[in-house]
Amino acid sequence: MSFDADLTACAALVQRADADRFRAAMAAPVAARPVLFALYAFNVEVARAPWVTQEAMIAEMRLQWWRDALEEIAKGGIVRRHEVVTPLAHALDAVGARALDCLVAARRWDIYRDPFEDTDHFSAYLADTSGALMWAAARALGAEPAAEMPVRAFGAATGLARFLQAVPELEAQKRVPLVDGRAEAIADLCNAALKSMPTRAALRRAAGPAGQPALIEGFLTQALLQQAARDPGRVGAGALHVNPVRQSLLLWRWS
């Protein structure tokens, strides 16, 4: 894949809407960037689809549009012309396209105001969104099947860190983002994620040189989860962040 007008548009979309993943993609080898930008732009479009309208039916239709696009990619025939779908079709094979269908389906939770049913439901949401995205990227870049479980686990932990950062905005939208919003429950949640999260060395071994660029987007994950575990009050206060100097250092370590 080469950088054409579509991929340039994908990169611009990610830069506007997902600064951390944009920085991660730019820190990746040049050859990996087309795949990463296509997948990250897809994720931006799907993630925002439930929020651009207050009409649940319209939001459902928007998500279905992306499911239909993935099905076209999976079938290998004619794929609709779209600045994100077109490069996405070059990045994914049939297995990868069908695997990402769970990501779109999981985003239906974002349409409605119902809380997560329980911790298993919340964990599945993280696994099917961020976990699936990271594995799809690693697989598209050439990671071996044996890397799937650790990469998905790290992707889900990355999703948790990002979700905790979004808690204040979700609450402002009259949502109930956490199954248990007590400080001790948040700390336990983060500590459990940190305990089960593969180490950077283990992840890099599992993903291999080809899949490693997909891991870079999690460069802030451990730092954010550790911060939330130490001081859960930062989650509700919207103060969960890493200072720019440390961000740059962590990005360098992961790239």
Beta strands, then each sheet from edge to edge (+ up, - down):
end
